[in-house]
Amino acid sequence: MQFEAKLTLDGLMTLIAGLIAFAAVQLQMWHQRRASRQEQENHKRAVAKALLFEVDDFYSNHLRGVYDHFRSFDGAIEKLPGVTGMAPRPFAVYDGNTESLGTLPDEVVRSVVVFYDTARRHLSMNRDYRELLREYQYGTHSPEAGQEASQLFFYVRGSIPGLTRLSYEACMKLARLSYVPFRKDVVSVAGEDPQRLAKDEEAEANRCKAHESRPRN
């Protein structure tokens, strides 16, 4: 017995309908994957932009112009300069988006993490320096507090060029990722000169070494 396969009109229509349904499902899945990728990309860009302006805001409030002001300090305790205060949560964006950092490129994550770790140490030194300076100027006028403040000041000043360089590098990478123009009229730290920062950083490293090598009374 032989069977002859024949495609009837109804069968053809059923086949076409099945192919159309399959294509529609595949197209829907493709659109969903595309929308998901776009949503992830938009989120990544938003996080990068928020981090960019938080880093730049820190630069504007705690670094811009400070090193030039501190550079002229001659070491006299009675002339120790003051430092600006800080917000209760200076890194709210970073602290609130640590889980999203993994979505950023490794190079960007590295720059961002190194900047924030260094900035936290800088703020901690700033805080200790302010307390010692306040104690010396407005408290007991303890000579020991003045001497400790003077010692700590050299480390506060010494950390500024390196931290400024880190903020410059982090902002440049975040600006590129978030499609924000890296210009000083948009991002303040873009106005810094990397070559000058490198020279200042080297000069401060040498100055700190010389300062540490001095005999203590």
C-alpha positions, 0 to 999 in steps of 0.5 A: 500500500502506498500513501501519496502526500498531498498538500491541500489548500486547508493544510497550506493555510494552516502551515502559513498560519503556523509560520506567521505565528512563529515569526510573530513570537520570535519578533516579539521576543526580539523586541523584548530583548532589545527593550531590555538591553536599552533599559539596561543601557539607559540605567548604566548611563544614568548611574554614570552621569549621577556619579560624574556630577557627584565626583565633580561636585566633590572636586568643586567643594573640596579641591578646586583652588585649595592646593594653590591656597595651601601652597603658600603656607610657611609652616607657622602654626599660628597661620594654619589655614582652615578647611571647608566643612563637609555634608553629612553624606558626601557620597550618597550617589555612590553609596546608593548605587554600589550594586549597579557598579558591576554594570559599568566597564571594568576600567571605569569601575576601577577609577571610580572605586579608587577615587572614592576610597581616596576621597574618604581618607582625605575627608577623614584627615580633613575632619581630624585636622579641623578638630585639632585646629579648632582645639588649638585656636578656640579651645584650650590653645594646647601647643600639642594640638597645634603641633599635631594640626601642623603635622596633619596639614602636610598630609592633607595638602599632600593628598590634594594633587593626587586626589584631583588627578583621580577625580579628573580621570574618573570624571573623564571616563564617566563623561564618555560613558554617559555622553556628557561633554568633558568641558570645564563649562560642563564638568569643572574638573575638566579645566585642570591640567593633568601635566601640572597635577602630575608635577604637583603630585611628585613635588608633594611626595618629595615634600612629605618624605623630607618632612617625615625625615626631619628629627622630632623634638 
